[in-house]
Amino acid sequence: MELEAIRKTVARSSLLLAWAPDWAIGLAALALAIGLALLVHYVAIRMGRRLIGVRRVFLGQLLSRTGGPTRLALVIFAVSLALQWAPFDPELTATIRHLLLIGFIVLVGWIAIIFIGVTADLYLGRFELGAESSLLAREHLTRVRILQRATDTLIIVVTAAATLMTFESFRQYGVSLFASAGVVGIVVGLAARPVLSNFIAGIQIAMTQPIRLEDAVTVENEFGWIEEIGAAYIVIRLWDNRRMIIPLSYFIEKPFKNWTRRPTDLIGAVILHVDYTAPVDRIRAKLNEIVAASALWDRKVVNLQVIDAKESTMQLQALVSAPTAGRLGDLQAEVREKLVAFLQQEHPEVLPKQRALVDLAPAVQPRLEEAGKPRASAA
């Protein structure tokens, strides 16, 4: 009975296919091929994850990254096979083949970008990266990430150009554009100047490295740290957690301050205004005591000097050092707070004072003296 039912189903299907139009049969064949390709990819990914397991983190990430390209590759392969037997007319077959060619070009570009990313991650895996990472690690991280983004941008541009060149109309336009006079080229060059300048600036920054990731910089009178270096801009994390966006070309064309260029150790100053009666030696001893008890100090530089003397106060400068810009800022705040508290508690008389000299006119002086004498009581 089951065999008879199968024969009847096949016969009905054959009769239905005989009456169905060719384009419907072809679309059904392509849909079936795509479905089978997605099913095979799903099963292969599941089996691959089971074989890799949880411990092999890199292989698991590689499998996740390549999931999209492998899925697209299987779909292109399955559609190409099904298209050989699909009963389409020549024009529709040519259109589908053109779409497959575009998909293959996109696939090659996609694989190239993933290959660049995996290679960069493998190279950077040898370094300990982070806010407190070493100078060598930050140099390599900056160089690799900038070159990676520049390469990704170049791959995307080449892939888009190759895709457009598959169209006959765009191909003729491109040939005529290159063969035409230089006016159009000048206009296009001026329009693309910001993009090209940022691209070239990114290559220069990667090679010369005037800045690196997590460098402490002062740009446009704002202090912050280099958080991200993109293909066209740089993100600076300011001290109050705001973000400043600066074009790449800015760091090639304009001056700026880099507090951690070389070496990473920094020296900061704390300025105090005190009275001339302030005991400088005791304040210097208190400064040594404060920094010696602080975990932020790198045990290298600590000093107190009188750097200026004005009409009413003298200016003290306390110099301290720290391994990073973040620790230096915290150490400066700690020293400033504790020195001010020390002066308030132990020597409040040395806090800044405003002195004034009163010179009374001669005509007013006798009246004030007369007013100050005791008056005789009335009889």
WOHU-V691661 format. One record per residue. OMEGA is omega in degrees with one decimal (NA if undefined). NEAR is the number of other C-alpha atoms within 10 Angstrom. Layout:
# WOHU-V691661
[[OMEGA NEAR] [OMEGA NEAR]]
This chain:
# WOHU-V691661
[[-179.4 6] [178.3 7] [178.2 8] [178.8 9] [178.2 10] [178.3 11] [178.5 12] [179.8 12] [178.2 12] [179.8 12] [178.3 12] [178.9 12] [178.8 12] [177.9 12] [179.2 11] [178.7 11] [178.9 13] [179.9 11] [-177.7 9] [177.8 11] [-176.7 12] [-177.6 15] [178.6 14] [178.1 14] [179.2 16] [178.1 19] [177.7 16] [178.4 14] [178.7 18] [178.6 21] [177.7 15] [179.4 15] [178.8 22] [178.7 21] [177.9 14] [179.0 15] [178.8 20] [178.5 18] [178.5 13] [179.3 13] [-179.6 20] [179.9 14] [-179.2 10] [179.6 12] [178.9 17] [178.6 10] [178.8 11] [178.9 14] [177.5 15] [179.5 11] [-178.8 11] [-178.6 14] [-176.4 11] [-172.8 11] [-178.8 8] [-172.7 11] [-176.4 11] [179.5 14] [176.8 15] [177.3 17] [178.0 12] [178.4 13] [178.7 16] [-180.0 12] [-176.3 16] [179.9 14] [179.8 14] [179.7 14] [179.4 17] [176.7 17] [178.8 19] [179.6 19] [178.4 16] [178.7 18] [179.1 22] [179.7 22] [-178.8 16] [179.7 20] [178.3 21] [177.7 16] [-178.1 13] [-177.9 20] [-179.8 19] [-179.4 10] [-179.8 11] [-176.7 19] [177.0 18] [173.1 19] [-174.2 11] [-178.3 9] [179.2 9] [176.5 12] [178.2 16] [179.0 12] [179.2 11] [177.3 16] [177.0 16] [177.4 14] [177.0 15] [177.5 17] [177.0 15] [177.5 18] [178.7 17] [178.0 17] [177.2 17] [179.4 19] [179.6 20] [177.8 14] [179.0 20] [179.2 18] [179.4 16] [179.0 16] [178.8 20] [178.7 16] [178.0 15] [-179.5 16] [179.7 19] [178.6 16] [178.8 14] [179.5 16] [177.6 15] [-179.9 11] [-178.6 13] [179.5 17] [179.7 10] [-175.7 9] [173.7 14] [-173.1 14] [179.3 17] [-176.7 12] [-178.1 14] [-177.4 13] [-176.4 13] [179.5 13] [-179.8 19] [-179.7 11] [-180.0 18] [175.8 23] [-179.6 17] [179.1 18] [-179.9 22] [-177.3 21] [-176.4 21] [-177.5 20] [178.9 21] [178.8 23] [178.4 19] [179.8 19] [177.7 20] [178.4 20] [177.0 17] [178.5 20] [179.3 15] [178.6 14] [179.0 17] [179.4 17] [179.9 13] [178.4 14] [178.2 19] [178.9 15] [178.5 14] [177.8 15] [179.6 18] [-179.6 15] [175.4 15] [176.1 15] [-175.8 12] [-178.2 10] [178.5 10] [179.0 14] [177.9 15] [179.0 11] [179.3 12] [178.7 15] [-179.9 10] [178.5 11] [178.9 13] [-178.5 11] [-176.2 9] [-179.0 11] [-173.2 10] [-178.8 11] [-180.0 9] [178.4 12] [178.1 13] [179.5 11] [179.0 11] [178.7 11] [176.9 13] [179.4 12] [-177.8 11] [-176.9 11] [178.8 12] [-179.6 15] [-178.8 16] [179.8 15] [177.3 17] [178.9 20] [179.1 22] [177.5 18] [177.1 22] [177.1 28] [178.8 18] [178.9 18] [179.1 22] [-177.7 23] [-175.2 15] [177.4 10] [169.7 16] [174.8 15] [175.6 22] [175.2 26] [-179.2 27] [169.9 23] [175.8 23] [-174.9 25] [171.5 24] [-177.8 17] [-179.8 19] [179.0 10] [176.3 9] [179.6 12] [178.9 17] [-177.8 26] [177.9 26] [-176.9 19] [-176.3 19] [175.4 18] [-177.7 24] [-179.7 17] [-178.2 24] [-175.5 21] [178.4 19] [178.3 22] [178.3 20] [176.6 27] [-176.7 21] [-174.7 19] [179.8 13] [176.3 8] [167.7 10] [179.2 10] [175.8 16] [-178.9 18] [-176.9 11] [175.4 15] [179.7 19] [-176.8 26] [-179.9 22] [-174.7 16] [174.3 18] [-172.6 17] [-173.2 9] [179.3 8] [176.7 11] [-179.7 15] [174.7 15] [-175.0 18] [-176.8 21] [-178.2 20] [179.0 16] [-5.4 9] [-177.0 10] [180.0 15] [-175.8 16] [175.6 19] [179.7 18] [-177.7 17] [173.8 19] [-175.4 17] [176.7 16] [174.5 17] [-176.9 19] [178.6 21] [-179.1 18] [-179.8 18] [-177.3 12] [177.0 19] [-174.6 12] [-178.3 15] [179.6 11] [177.7 10] [178.5 18] [177.9 18] [178.0 12] [176.5 16] [178.2 22] [179.3 17] [-178.3 11] [-176.5 16] [178.9 21] [-179.9 14] [-177.2 9] [176.5 13] [-179.0 11] [-176.6 21] [-179.4 21] [175.9 19] [-178.1 14] [-173.4 11] [169.8 15] [-176.0 19] [176.9 14] [-178.2 20] [170.4 14] [-173.0 14] [-179.4 11] [176.5 11] [-177.9 14] [-174.5 10] [-174.1 8] [-177.3 13] [168.6 20] [-172.3 18] [177.3 16] [177.2 21] [176.5 17] [179.2 24] [177.9 18] [-178.5 26] [180.0 25] [-176.1 24] [-177.5 19] [-178.9 22] [179.6 23] [178.8 16] [179.1 17] [178.0 22] [177.8 18] [179.4 14] [177.7 23] [179.0 23] [179.9 12] [179.9 16] [-179.6 22] [-178.5 18] [-175.8 11] [176.1 14] [177.5 19] [178.0 14] [178.1 13] [179.4 15] [179.2 16] [-175.6 13] [-173.1 10] [-176.1 9] [179.2 15] [-178.4 13] [-178.2 14] [175.5 17] [-175.4 17] [179.1 16] [173.9 12] [-179.8 8] [179.3 7] [177.8 6] [-178.2 5] [178.9 5] [-177.3 7] [178.9 9] [-179.3 8] [-178.6 8] [-177.0 8] [-174.8 9] [179.0 12] [179.4 11] [179.0 10] [178.0 11] [178.2 9] [179.8 10] [-178.7 10] [179.8 9] [178.1 8] [179.7 7] [177.6 8] [-178.0 6] [-178.7 5] [179.8 4] [NA 3]]
